[in-house]
């Protein structure tokens, strides 16, 4: 990193963010309890790293993902490609088989400790809060990653990334700095959108479970999708950031809902665990690491043992990014899709 700062080519803002990386990494490891690794000790700034092109799919009459199996990580609900044409070919293949499809891009990803992940220009081009959240998110994946359980993995990383980001910014910039205020607004928006999404996904799940023919289900689901767009239109003025801008403006289908749901559906549930564990991320992480040793389905465990707060009382830390946005190969920006 010292060599990268000396060689030039970075803007003053990018240099400031690069200097922060070591402090973010130290905070994550010592304060939050994230695993110590050699990740983010080097920087690659020759060129902007190309994004990963992501394709996910789902049957039209069931809210379940198409999955692919890989060594180490198990079954995953998406495929990633470095080559755009290969991603488009897979998308077309899935469409021909009659699936709903969600194409997108991911600007950040973790190799789960198998390789030394560098800081790249992608990390430095966003805002400072986004850099903090992204690194803590990816460091969480390296610390605890359950094979074949993407909703748990992303939900936990979402929690650690967002609340850890706020704690870091409060400690380093103060309670009223614009960076800190941005992080707090991001959490408030996440909570609103998560609650909205949970209610939205309940409707097609009930429809697909009903004893109706496929044609009737497909007709009813379109009404649900249109209702969802209108409902989000009513919610959008309450959002304080642009994180979820674009939701509902493009094609809405089962694959889109599932892709968004992996990252955002259970945030309120994870936040309830955080509150029950004394609002300590380190305690939350230790709690999940202990439970994960038994190899259980962590989302089912959470649903059985934990209940999200039902009072509607705002959650406050200290008084209180997938995330890089993504672009659909078809419909334009989808900032709500994470990494």
Secondary structure, DSSP 8 states (H G I E B T S, - for coil): -HHHHHH--S-HHHHHHHHHHHHHHHHHHHTS-----STTSSEE-SS----EEEEEEE-TTS--B--EEETTTEEES-EEESSHHHHHHHHHHHHHTT-EEEEEEES----TTSS---EEHHHHHS-HHHHHHHHHHHHHHHH---TT-HHHHHHHHHHHHHHHHHHHHHHHH-TTSHHHHHHHHHHHHHHHHHHHHHHHHHHHHHHHHSS--HHHHHHHHHHHHHHHHHHHHHHHTT--SSTTTTTTTS---HHHHHHHHHHHTTHHHHHHHHHHTTT-HHHHHHHHHHHHTTT--HHHHHHHH-----S-----S--------EEETTTEEETT---
